[in-house]
């Protein structure tokens, strides 16, 4: 492995709380009298632990593995507000096709404005919603000399850079090795850009993501895919990842799985 490319949310950053809070603020802004307005008001000043145990947050996290970008968070909240059940990727894809293009675009654009407003209003409160996965961060520090580290993320670059600094990781990821949301919708676009910039073969890249649909997408390039089981996924994704030949990494054993397991050999 010459390059270890990483998704950011759900791999380095435990960002589910922040994503939910920003998505809920966005949903409320677009539909202030809607079905979630009362819930949004009730959670607007709630402590992180209160939010974590709220049924809407738990439903949101269950749907997160099926989406991709910011607008999918809006679609998840819309789905939950209507009481629509979605149990797998196929059902989600149907829901995505049926969704209003105007709603998806409006949500996408408003989401980043709401994130910026939250971040600018109280930076420390924003950071409190974005704890790092500390043991994985420690792994990256230990292994920084063993491979090239890169990021392939759907997050905005400003947030990524601020969080890397907060996590004391800025020195591990130089700007040319960060592919953010502006690169494209598909993670294939991110991996193609990194492969070109780093001048390596796709077979020399291991890509870690917490979303199985992203791994399936980039596997067509020939990269080695690994599912971060500590991110936004569950037994459904772990089982499917095993069936489809991806590594399923756990925090306790990720070091050995990533650096000691030969390519083509399964490791759970």
N, C-alpha and C positions, 0 to 999 in steps of 0.2 A: 504494500500500500504506500503510494507516494503522496497521495492527497486524501485528507479526511475533510469532507465537505459536510457542513452541518446546517440543518434547519435551526432557527433561533427559538421561536415560541414552541414550548413543549419539549425542547431538547436541552437548551441552555437556560431558558427563562421559564419559570412557572407563571405564565401570563394569563391563565384562565380567568382569574378575578378581574384583571384590568380589561380584558377583552369583553367580558360580560358587562361590566360597569359602563364602558364606553358604548357598547352596542345598545344597551338599554337606554342610555341618554339619547343616542341617535334615534332610536325607535320612537321615543317619547317626543322628540323634536319634530319628527315627520308626521306623527299622529298623536297630538297632545290630548285628544279626547278619547283615545282608543282603549282597547281592552286591557292594555298593560300600564295605563297611566297611573292608576292607583298603586300598583306594585312598584313602579318606578319612583313615585313619591315616597313610599315607605322605605325604600332601600337607599335613597339618595344620601343619607347621612349615616347609614348603618356601618358597623364595624366589619372588617373582613371576615371574621369567624361567623358572624350572623349571616352574611351573604352566602358563605360556603354551605350552610345548612338549609338554605331556602330552596323549596321545590323547583322554582323556576331556574335557578342556577344549576341544579343537578340535572334537570332536563336539557339545559343548554349544553352542558359539558358532554352529555351522552350523544348529542348530535354533532359536536365539533369534529369528530374524526371523519365525517362524511363530506364536509365542506372544504373550501380552499381559501378564498379571500375574504375581505371585510364584508362584502355584500352577503356572503353566505351566513354570517352571524345574524344579519337582519332576517334572512330567510328562516333561520332556526327559531328566532323569536316569533316570527309570524306564524310559523307552524305550531309552536307551543300555545300561542294566543288563541288559535282556532281549535286546539285539541286534536290536531291531526297526528296520527301515529306513523312514524317512519322507523323501520327496524334495520334496513340494510342500504347498501350503496345504490342498488337498482331503484329502490323506492325514492331515495333522495334525488337521483338523477331525473326521475320523472317529475318530481316536485320542482326541481330547478328549471326544467323546460317549460313548465306551466306558469312560472313566476313572471310578474310584470317586469319588462325590461326597464321601464321608467323607475320602478321602485328599486331595482337592483342598482341602477346607476346613481340615483339620488342617495341611497343608503351608503354606497361606497364613498361618494364625495363628502357627505356629511360626517361620516365616521371619523375621517382624519381631522376634520375641523374640531370635532368634539374631543378627540384625543389631545390635540394641541392645546385646547382650552383647559382641559383638566390638568395637563402637565404644567402649563404656565400659571395656573391659578394657585396650585400648591404642589410644588415639585416633590417634596418629601412624602406627601400623601399619595401621590402617583407612584413613587418608588415602593411604597409599602404594599402596593398591589402586585408587585413584580419581583418576588423573591427568586434568586437563582437556585438551580438544582446544584447545591454546593458540592456534593461528592463528585458529580460529573465535571464541574468546573475545576476541581482539584485534579482530576484525571487529565484534563487538557493542559494544565500547567506542568504536570509531570512529563507528559509526552510531547511537549512543544518542539523538542529537537528531533523527534522520531519521524515526523512527516510534516507536510505543508498543511496548515489549517486554513479553511475557507468557510464562508457563510453563503448559503443559498436560501434566502428568506423572502416571505411575502410581507414582512414588516417594513415600515418606512425607515429610511436611512437615519434620520435625525434621532428617532427613538432607539434604534440599534446602537448608534454611537454613544448616546447618553448611558445606556444600560451597560455596554461593555466597559465604560469608564467606571460606573458604579460598582461593577463586579470585579474591577481590577484586571480586566482582560484585554484592554485596548492594545497592549503590546503584542498580543498573539495574532491579531487579525489586521493586517495592513489594508488600506483602503481598496487597493486593486483586487483584493481577494474577498471582497464583500459584494455579493449580487443581491440587491434589494428588490422591493416590489415593482420598481420602475422597469426592471429588466423584462418582465412579461408575466402572463397569467400562469403558464405551465412551468413546472420546475425543470423541464427539459431545457427551456431557454436559459435558466440560471446555470445549469451544468454545462451547457454548450459554451457559454461565455467564459466560465472558469477554466474549462478544458483548453480553450483557445489562449487565454491569458497565461496559463501556467505551462503550456506546451507539453502536455502529458497525454497519454492515451486514456480513453474512457475506462479501460480495464484497470488502470492504475488508481482510480478514484473509488473510495468508499463513501457512500452518502447515507447519513443518518437523519431520519425524519420520524415524527410521531404519527404520521398519517400514511396508512397503507396505500391509499390511492395515489399519493405522490411517488412512492417507491415503485408501484406498478408502471407509472408513467415513465420514469427515468430508466427503468430496467431495459427499455427498448434501445437505449444508447450503449448498453454493455457495462454500466457501472455496477458495483457491488452495493446492494441495498441492505440497510439494517433498520429495524423498527425499534425506536426508543420506547420501551414498555412503561417508563415512568411518565410519559407524556399523556396526551389526550387520546387514549385508546383503552380498550379493555379486552376481555376474553374473546369476544367476537373477532377483533383484529388480530390478536395473537394467534388464534387457530388458523385463520386464513393466511397469515404471513408464513407460518410453518408449512402449510400446504403448498404455498407458492415458492418456497425455497429461499425466503429471506431470513437473515439472522433476526432473532428476537432478543434484544439486549436488555439486561437488567443492570441496575446501578451497581450492585455488588460485584458483578462479574464482567462488566463491560470492557474493562481493560484487557483481560485475557481473550474475550470473544473477538474484539476488534483487532488486536495486535498479534495474537498467537494462533488464531484459527485460520488455516489456509483457505484461500478462495475456493469456493465450490463445496466446502465442507459445512454441513449444517451445524449450528450451535444454538441451543435454546437458552 
